[in-house]
Structure formats: structure tokens, C-alpha cells
């Protein structure tokens, strides 16, 4: 069972088709108690917090799926390889948390504070991060189908980890993620997967998208002033009513720009 996080890391390698990634995830047994049940209660965790004297608590490798942990102060908590599938973390403070290789499939993190959290190797498909604060976080993991509408991703570091090649090219996978109205000012999403993402009215000011896959993405109404577009694949992407396009960086270096849907094509 402890091999599951490694399996997910392999899923995040470059050049693997989305369908193959889904198949690889389904190769893990998601129906075992380890992945679906909780070995602790909310009261247990509240007791740990009360006894911690303000220090971060350690929940490494715990099974916490389905728990209601909404509103809890979990600053700096260690949740490395923990399972929180379907858990309710709405409004919880997870700033500075260690979420490396954690599982948060379809978890509720609406309005949660994840500022500065380390989410390297996380699996959070279908999770709800709407209105959450992910600023300065490290979301190098699988967020396919997640909802990040209205979230703050300011200065996050989701760019490809070119120094860690043992498991292939690690990067943020924001495939089909809802980022409508999200704030991504100064975010690093270089070489990330943004295919079919909803970036309508998103603030991408000074963001780095260099080398990312934005095929099929919808950037209608997005602010792209200062955004680095060098080598970004925009095949089938909607690039309409963009704000600050004249100040975007390397706009002429887009890949498959002729296949994008632009205002001129209307």
C-alpha cells in the first residue's frame, strides 16, 4: 500500500497522455479501508492540537478520509502521505503544511488557508479549493478536475522540478481545473499541464507559463500583462478579450498559435 504515492509520482511525468494518467491512477486500489476510512476522529485531532502547545501536530501517513476537519487550526501540520479523500477541510488553516504525497481526492477545501503549503506529489483530483489561499504554495501534483475558482495562487511555485528527475519531470497538473477568476499574479507554472483549464477572467499578471501545455484552455477575459508565454502550446485554446496582451512576454513564441481561437477569428 505504501507504494501508491510513488505510483502517482510516475503519473506526473512529462508526455503521458491524460487517458493513460487516469488509467494509472485507477491501477491503485481505492476501495481499501486505508484509502476510504479514518483511523482517528475529529475529537482525537482536536485533542492533539490542544496538547501541542501551539506547535504543529504530526499526522504523517494517517488515514483521515471522510473526516470533518472544517475550521481547524492545522498550521504547519505534517500530513505527508496521509489519506484525506472526501474529507471536509473547509475554512481550515493549513498554512505551511506538509502535504507531500497526500491524497485529497474530492476533498472540500473551500476557503482553506494553504499559503506556503508543500504539496509535492499530492493527488487532489476533483477537490474543491474555491476561494482558498494557495499563495506561495508548491502544488507540484495532480489536481485534475479540481475547482480553484476565485482562489489565490499568487506567487505559487508549480513549475517543473528539473532538479528532481528520478521519477521523471515533476510539474503541476492542472488539467481541466476550474481557475475562473483566480489570482495567479507572479505564479510559476512553467512546463505545467493547463490543458482544458478554465482560466476565464483569471489574473495572470507576471505569471510564468513558459513551456506549459494550455491546449484547449479558456483564457477569455484573462489579464496577461507581463505573462511569459514562451513555448506555450495554445492549440484549441480560447484567447479572446484578453487584458494586457500588448504587454505579454514572448507572445510571438506561442506554439500552435494558428490553431487557437482568437478575437480575429470571430
RODO-2510 file (C-alpha; in nm, 4 decimals, decimal comma):
residues 266
     n   res          X          Y          Z
     1     x     0,0000     0,0000     0,0000
     2     x     0,2851     0,2409     0,0693
     3     x     0,3762     0,2186    -0,2974
     4     x     0,0708     0,4255    -0,4012
     5     x     0,2379     0,7684    -0,3664
     6     x     0,5211     0,6506    -0,5907
     7     x     0,2676     0,5372    -0,8464
     8     x     0,1129     0,8828    -0,8516
     9     x     0,4527     1,0472    -0,8894
    10     x     0,5053     0,8387    -1,2006
    11     x     0,1717     0,9631    -1,3325
    12     x     0,3041     1,3182    -1,3266
    13     x     0,5865     1,2582    -1,5721
    14     x     0,6048     1,4517    -1,8948
    15     x     0,4440     1,3380    -2,2153
    16     x     0,1971     1,0896    -2,0647
    17     x    -0,1472     1,1264    -2,2232
    18     x    -0,4336     1,2253    -1,9909
    19     x    -0,6166     0,8997    -2,0579
    20     x    -0,3091     0,6955    -1,9614
    21     x    -0,2727     0,9012    -1,6443
    22     x    -0,6288     0,8207    -1,5461
    23     x    -0,5691     0,4516    -1,6105
    24     x    -0,2572     0,4548    -1,3943
    25     x    -0,4468     0,6125    -1,1049
    26     x    -0,7190     0,3535    -1,1353
    27     x    -0,4481     0,0906    -1,1036
    28     x    -0,4363     0,1741    -0,7328
    29     x    -0,6950     0,0035    -0,5118
    30     x    -0,9027     0,2989    -0,3964
    31     x    -1,1609     0,0869    -0,2125
    32     x    -0,9453    -0,0372     0,0732
    33     x    -1,0139     0,0927     0,4273
    34     x    -0,6733     0,2594     0,4189
    35     x    -0,7964     0,4860     0,1387
    36     x    -1,1617     0,5289     0,2397
    37     x    -1,1804     0,5187     0,6210
    38     x    -1,0492     0,7250     0,9121
    39     x    -0,8374     0,5831     1,1928
    40     x    -0,8889     0,8956     1,4051
    41     x    -1,1842     1,1166     1,4918
    42     x    -1,2130     1,4956     1,4865
    43     x    -1,2052     1,4846     1,8666
    44     x    -0,8753     1,2940     1,8547
    45     x    -0,7202     1,5599     1,6345
    46     x    -0,8598     1,8439     1,8446
    47     x    -0,7011     1,6788     2,1497
    48     x    -0,3640     1,6647     1,9720
    49     x    -0,3929     2,0335     1,8852
    50     x    -0,4809     2,1202     2,2453
    51     x    -0,1778     1,9303     2,3775
    52     x     0,0648     2,0644     2,1185
    53     x     0,1303     2,3943     2,2902
    54     x     0,0932     2,5743     1,9595
    55     x     0,3429     2,3516     1,7803
    56     x     0,2470     2,1801     1,4516
    57     x     0,0989     1,8353     1,5005
    58     x     0,2180     1,5228     1,3191
    59     x    -0,0387     1,3227     1,1199
    60     x     0,2094     1,1551     0,8873
    61     x     0,0622     0,8633     0,6911
    62     x    -0,2693     0,8737     0,8785
    63     x    -0,5965     0,7573     0,7237
    64     x    -0,8350     1,0506     0,7681
    65     x    -1,0703     1,0074     0,4740
    66     x    -1,4215     1,1417     0,5188
    67     x    -1,3444     1,3319     0,8405
    68     x    -1,4960     1,6719     0,9157
    69     x    -1,1923     1,8854     0,9960
    70     x    -1,3514     2,2116     0,8886
    71     x    -1,2253     2,5273     1,0548
    72     x    -0,9428     2,3591     1,2476
    73     x    -0,6115     2,5330     1,3129
    74     x    -0,3662     2,2972     1,1431
    75     x    -0,0861     2,5419     1,0710
    76     x     0,2323     2,3594     0,9782
    77     x     0,0717     2,0164     1,0211
    78     x     0,2634     1,7196     0,8829
    79     x     0,0242     1,5273     0,6574
    80     x     0,2879     1,3614     0,4446
    81     x     0,1387     1,0551     0,2653
    82     x    -0,1848     1,0952     0,4653
    83     x    -0,5198     0,9995     0,3110
    84     x    -0,7918     1,2664     0,3311
    85     x    -1,0122     1,1547     0,0444
    86     x    -1,3533     1,3166     0,0724
    87     x    -1,2526     1,4971     0,3921
    88     x    -1,4089     1,8319     0,4836
    89     x    -1,1338     2,0895     0,5405
    90     x    -1,3445     2,3922     0,4571
    91     x    -1,2015     2,7035     0,6191
    92     x    -0,9196     2,5093     0,7865
    93     x    -0,5800     2,6732     0,8381
    94     x    -0,3237     2,4535     0,6618
    95     x    -0,0706     2,7280     0,6017
    96     x     0,2821     2,5920     0,5864
    97     x     0,1528     2,2339     0,5960
    98     x     0,3485     1,9369     0,4642
    99     x     0,1135     1,7672     0,2188
   100     x     0,3776     1,5807     0,0230
   101     x     0,2282     1,2746    -0,1475
   102     x    -0,1005     1,3219     0,0411
   103     x    -0,4323     1,2052    -0,1042
   104     x    -0,7203     1,4550    -0,1169
   105     x    -0,9476     1,3092    -0,3832
   106     x    -1,2738     1,5092    -0,3889
   107     x    -1,1861     1,6759    -0,0587
   108     x    -1,3572     2,0016     0,0404
   109     x    -1,1039     2,2808     0,0948
   110     x    -1,3296     2,5772     0,0218
   111     x    -1,1805     2,8908     0,1706
   112     x    -0,8974     2,6955     0,3336
   113     x    -0,5615     2,8594     0,4010
   114     x    -0,2862     2,6648     0,2241
   115     x    -0,0415     2,9523     0,1952
   116     x     0,3124     2,8199     0,1745
   117     x     0,1993     2,4554     0,1850
   118     x     0,4252     2,1914     0,0299
   119     x     0,2063     1,9802    -0,1992
   120     x     0,4790     1,7974    -0,3889
   121     x     0,3385     1,4721    -0,5262
   122     x    -0,0135     1,5382    -0,3965
   123     x    -0,3179     1,3711    -0,5534
   124     x    -0,6155     1,6063    -0,5304
   125     x    -0,8313     1,5201    -0,8294
   126     x    -1,1789     1,6668    -0,8080
   127     x    -1,1026     1,8552    -0,4852
   128     x    -1,2733     2,1888    -0,4154
   129     x    -1,0263     2,4711    -0,3497
   130     x    -1,2674     2,7505    -0,4441
   131     x    -1,1818     3,0720    -0,2624
   132     x    -0,8825     2,9062    -0,0950
   133     x    -0,5449     3,0714    -0,0372
   134     x    -0,2697     2,8745    -0,2120
   135     x    -0,0291     3,1655    -0,2363
   136     x     0,3401     3,0755    -0,2195
   137     x     0,2479     2,7063    -0,2115
   138     x     0,4181     2,4282    -0,4061
   139     x     0,1385     2,2473    -0,5941
   140     x     0,3534     2,0062    -0,7928
   141     x     0,0999     1,7271    -0,8122
   142     x    -0,2232     1,6040    -0,9688
   143     x    -0,5187     1,8434    -0,9413
   144     x    -0,7096     1,7167    -1,2446
   145     x    -1,0695     1,8403    -1,2415
   146     x    -1,0274     2,0411    -0,9212
   147     x    -1,2207     2,3623    -0,8557
   148     x    -0,9951     2,6603    -0,7822
   149     x    -1,2360     2,9319    -0,8899
   150     x    -1,1706     3,2582    -0,7093
   151     x    -0,8685     3,1111    -0,5321
   152     x    -0,5438     3,2962    -0,4651
   153     x    -0,2423     3,1311    -0,6260
   154     x    -0,0223     3,4386    -0,6056
   155     x     0,3498     3,3612    -0,6244
   156     x     0,2936     2,9855    -0,6106
   157     x     0,5694     2,7571    -0,7368
   158     x     0,4176     2,4912    -0,9597
   159     x     0,6875     2,4960    -1,2237
   160     x     0,8592     2,1784    -1,3369
   161     x     1,1105     2,0467    -1,0858
   162     x     1,4017     1,9984    -1,3226
   163     x     1,6335     1,9029    -1,0350
   164     x     1,4261     1,6009    -0,9343
   165     x     1,4370     1,3649    -1,2293
   166     x     1,4343     1,0249    -1,0572
   167     x     1,0573     0,9983    -1,1179
   168     x     1,0553     1,1943    -1,4427
   169     x     0,9595     1,5579    -1,4981
   170     x     0,7549     1,6647    -1,1956
   171     x     0,5148     1,9535    -1,2503
   172     x     0,1728     2,0900    -1,1655
   173     x    -0,1069     1,9016    -1,3386
   174     x    -0,3975     2,1455    -1,3640
   175     x    -0,5756     1,9524    -1,6380
   176     x    -0,9415     2,0620    -1,6648
   177     x    -0,9064     2,2651    -1,3432
   178     x    -1,1553     2,5486    -1,2902
   179     x    -0,9429     2,8597    -1,2311
   180     x    -1,2087     3,1114    -1,3290
   181     x    -1,1426     3,4423    -1,1577
   182     x    -0,8393     3,3007    -0,9769
   183     x    -0,5477     3,5257    -0,8869
   184     x    -0,2196     3,3898    -1,0247
   185     x    -0,0088     3,7036    -1,0157
   186     x     0,3591     3,6100    -1,0243
   187     x     0,2805     3,2372    -1,0234
   188     x     0,5359     2,9967    -1,1676
   189     x     0,3607     2,7357    -1,3800
   190     x     0,6434     2,6768    -1,6238
   191     x     0,6081     2,3478    -1,8135
   192     x     0,2861     2,2716    -1,6274
   193     x    -0,0262     2,0971    -1,7595
   194     x    -0,3039     2,3504    -1,8107
   195     x    -0,4823     2,1722    -2,0936
   196     x    -0,8577     2,2340    -2,0916
   197     x    -0,8283     2,4518    -1,7803
   198     x    -1,0858     2,7272    -1,7280
   199     x    -0,8879     3,0497    -1,6870
   200     x    -1,1703     3,2892    -1,7689
   201     x    -1,1117     3,6308    -1,6101
   202     x    -0,8081     3,4970    -1,4219
   203     x    -0,5313     3,7365    -1,3201
   204     x    -0,2130     3,6018    -1,4794
   205     x    -0,0148     3,9218    -1,4345
   206     x     0,3596     3,8454    -1,4428
   207     x     0,2935     3,4700    -1,4272
   208     x     0,5389     3,2266    -1,5871
   209     x     0,3707     2,9804    -1,8247
   210     x     0,6810     2,9099    -2,0322
   211     x     0,6696     2,5691    -2,1972
   212     x     0,3328     2,4752    -2,0491
   213     x     0,0529     2,2889    -2,2256
   214     x    -0,2518     2,5152    -2,2441
   215     x    -0,4179     2,3350    -2,5337
   216     x    -0,7942     2,3640    -2,5143
   217     x    -0,7738     2,6067    -2,2209
   218     x    -1,0134     2,9016    -2,1982
   219     x    -0,8371     3,2310    -2,1206
   220     x    -1,1286     3,4542    -2,2178
   221     x    -1,1003     3,7877    -2,0377
   222     x    -0,7804     3,6920    -1,8532
   223     x    -0,5226     3,9565    -1,7613
   224     x    -0,1968     3,8508    -1,9267
   225     x     0,0129     4,1635    -1,8720
   226     x     0,3711     4,0522    -1,8156
   227     x     0,2823     3,6835    -1,8531
   228     x     0,5606     3,4692    -2,0031
   229     x     0,4129     3,2719    -2,2947
   230     x     0,7344     3,1392    -2,4476
   231     x     0,6722     2,7939    -2,5932
   232     x     0,3173     2,7638    -2,4553
   233     x     0,1002     2,5247    -2,6583
   234     x    -0,2307     2,7011    -2,7248
   235     x    -0,3794     2,4598    -2,9772
   236     x    -0,7571     2,4930    -2,9490
   237     x    -0,7275     2,7457    -2,6655
   238     x    -0,9576     3,0477    -2,6390
   239     x    -0,7514     3,3676    -2,6386
   240     x    -1,0302     3,6218    -2,6607
   241     x    -1,0864     3,9611    -2,4959
   242     x    -0,7502     3,9327    -2,3210
   243     x    -0,6374     4,2200    -2,0996
   244     x    -0,2793     4,3453    -2,1274
   245     x    -0,1961     4,1295    -2,4284
   246     x     0,0286     4,4045    -2,5642
   247     x     0,2436     4,3682    -2,2513
   248     x     0,2613     3,9878    -2,2527
   249     x     0,6087     3,8368    -2,2880
   250     x     0,7070     3,6230    -2,5879
   251     x     0,3560     3,6300    -2,7333
   252     x     0,5141     3,5636    -3,0704
   253     x     0,6701     3,2423    -2,9384
   254     x     0,3402     3,0628    -2,8780
   255     x     0,3162     2,7074    -3,0102
   256     x     0,0273     2,6322    -3,2489
   257     x    -0,0995     2,9909    -3,2242
   258     x    -0,2659     2,9383    -3,5619
   259     x    -0,4892     2,6752    -3,4021
   260     x    -0,6062     2,8994    -3,1173
   261     x    -0,9430     3,0756    -3,1105
   262     x    -0,8769     3,4488    -3,1100
   263     x    -1,0760     3,7693    -3,1448
   264     x    -0,9699     3,7930    -3,5087
   265     x    -1,1363     3,4587    -3,5743
   266     x    -1,4772     3,5850    -3,4596
***
